[in-house]
């Protein structure tokens, strides 16, 4: 990840707490999901590692997501559409000794008792909103706030951004995340993730 890109994305994401953005390098055994709760916000975090690849998801409440988008000039309807999905601050890090490449198009989520479904990416959102003709500043702010759709990480590289899943508040699901390394496709599982509850 280029330093300039990382700094720009972190600046845009400053509205969220450090606890949401921080990445813990101490992990659990491969594919074991570790869950924690913020004492400040009550929001939950799930993280796992597999073959040196760490994935962490922290809940973003609907109010937080909506306020974030509105503050960057997005219209109320679009901001609410985004906030009404299942939103997370997502961090991925490569602590293995070889480069990895991922594409969110390969990732799937599985609601308990359901079928595998593709997640929503920034490309999906921008295609949905294209008829609304957002101004350039809104488009740039939204694109930079989202987790990159594709990226190659050298050893030690990491990135962060928002990810969304088309689920209702309180839903539980597993995330199957995939990456390529040395010509092979690898898969890890983040288990029993839960969407943030809707504010009363």
N, C-alpha and C positions, 0 to 999 in steps of 0.2 A: 504494500500500500504506500503510495507516495505521501511524503510528509505534508505537502501542501494540501492534498485532498483530505487527509485526516484532520488537519487543523480547521479547514473550512467546515467539515461536517460536525466536528465537536462544537464549534462556535454556534452553529444553528441549533444544536441540541442542548444548549446551556440551560434551557428552561426547565429541564428535569433535574431531580436531585442527584447528587454525586452517588448516592447509594444505588440508584437505578442504572447509572452508567458504568460504575466500577466493575472490573472483571476480576474474579478471584482465580488466581493461578493454582491454588490448592484444590484438587479435584477429588472425585470419588473414583473407585475402581471402574474399569471400562463398562460403559452402558448402565451404570447405576445412577439413578437420578437423585440429586440432592435438592431438597426444598427448604426454603427459608422465608421468613416474614419480616418486613421492615417494621421496627418498633415505632418509627416516626409516621409512616403513611399507612401501615397495615396492608400494603401491597405485597404480593408474593413473587418469589423468584424460583426458577428451576434451572439446574445446570447439570451437565454430564460431560464426560470425555470418552473418546474412543480412538485408540491408536494415535494419541497425541493431539487430537483435534477436540477443542473445547467449544461447547455451545451453551449459551446462557440466555434465558428469556425472563424478563421482568414485566409484570403487568403495568399497563398504563390505563388509568381509569378513563371512562368516557368523557368526564368533565375536563381532565387534563388534555386529552387528545383534541377535543373541540376547542378549548382555549388556545392551545398551541397553534392550530391552523387559523383561527380567527385573528390571532395576533400577527399573522404573516399575510393578512389581506384576503384570505379565502372567504367566499360568501357563506352565509349561515347554512344554506341547504347542503352544500358540498361538505362543509366541515362536520355537519351532523351525520351525513351518510358515512363518512370515514369513522367518526367516533362511535357509531352504533355497531361497528364490527368488533372483533376481538383483537385488541392492539397491544403490542409488546415492544419494549426496548430490547433489541437483540444484539448480542455480542458473539462473534466467532473468532477464534484464535488458533493459529497453527503452531503448536509446540513440538511437532515432529521434526525429523531431521531432513525431510524432503519437501519440496513445494507441493501444494495442493491446489486444485481448481474446483470450484463449485458453481452450480447454477440453481437458482431457486426453482426453476422449472422442473428440476428433478426431485424436489422435496415434496413430501406429502404429509397431510395430517389425517388422523383416523379418529373420528368421534367414537366413543365407546359403543360397540355394537353396530357400527356403520362401516361404510366403504372408504377406501383411500380417496382423498380429495386434494386437488392442487391448491396451494395457498394463493392469496391475492398479492400481486407484486405492484410496484409503482407503474409498470407498463399497463397493467390491467386498469388501474385507477385513472391514469391519464387518457386511456382510450375511452373509458366511460364518460369522462368529463370533457372530452375534446369539443363537443358542440357548444360548451359554455364559454369557450374562448377566454381562458384565464389570461391575465396580463403576465408578462415575462417575469417580473419579480416573484409572483405567486408560484409560477411553474418552477422556477429555480429553487425557491425555498422548500417546496414540497419534495422535489426530486432529491435534494441534498439531505432531507430528513429521513428518507427511506433507506432501508438496508439495500446495498447494491445487488442487482439481479444476478450478476456474474462477476467473479473476481478470481485472480490467482494470488495465493499467499506464499511468500517465501517463508522459511523457518523463522518464527518469532513475529510474523505479521499478524495483525488483527484489525477488525473494523467493527463498527456499531451503526445501528439505525433502526427505524421502526419496521416491524413486520405486522401483517394483518391476516386474520383468518375469518372466513365468512361464517361466524357462529354467533349465537346469542349469549347474553350475559350469563355467567355461571356455568357454561358448558365445559365438559371435561373431554380431553382428547390426548392422543400421543402424536409426537412429531417424529417423522422418519426423515432424517437429513442425510444427504449423500454428497460425496466428493470423489474426485479422481486423483489418484496418486500412482506414479510409476505405471501408468497404463491400466490400472485396475480401478473399478468402482467400489467404494466402501460405503457402508451405511451404519449410522448410529441411531439410537432411539432415545428421545426425551419423553418420559412416561408421566401420565396422569396430570398433565398441565391443565389449568383451569382459567377460563376467562374471568376478568374482573367483574365483580357484582355491580349491578346498576345502582347508582346513587339514589337514595330515597328522598 
